[in-house]
């Protein structure tokens, strides 16, 4: 299993290097999460949100993440890095994943469940969509020992060929019905991060425009002006 896990981790990292110029944490460096199980909830605006969650939790916070994945059957190899099936049309398999997650929390209390309360991927222009407080409360009842932790993701451009992914986090808390407001505040904080310290979690591949410099040939091409 370890070689497969290393292979899938390498694929995730390669995807991130290719997709982003950099991944940065905005604000004080992400501190260690509380002991015991954690439910980390976030907005879901980008195709690579799951990759970014793996980078944050496994690579930088040294916590094993798990993610409930609607399209797990299309990409089952993600099971090697914690993904579990959560098909919308199969209640029995969803229930099995809920029970399996409880077992993981007991067997490996450092496990982090990555949760997207809005459900499906949607456009950043839609902001932080409303989500069911009842669903949050139900999840809190299923995993009463878990601490809740909000974090936000915003993908932006900086005059480069590939975008920059920005992440930030809030304070751990118990589920109290204010999760949407917390997440919205964090996401809005990322819209103007210039005055906050940043930590680079990953540097992506530089584009050809950054590598190449043909200024030495400028005198030759002046004849075409």
Secondary structure, 3 states (H helix, E strand, C coil): CHHHHHHHHHHHHHHHHHHEEEEEEECCCCCCCCCCCEEEECCCCCCCHHHHHHHHHHHHCCCCEEEEECCHHHHHHHHHHCEEECCCCCHHHHHHHHHHHHHHHHHCCCCEEEECCCCCCCCHHHCCCCCCHHHHHHHHHHCCCCEEEEEEEEEECCCCCCEEEEEEECCCECCCCCHHHHHHHHHHHHHHCCCCCEEEEEECCCCHHHHCCCHHHHHHHHHHC
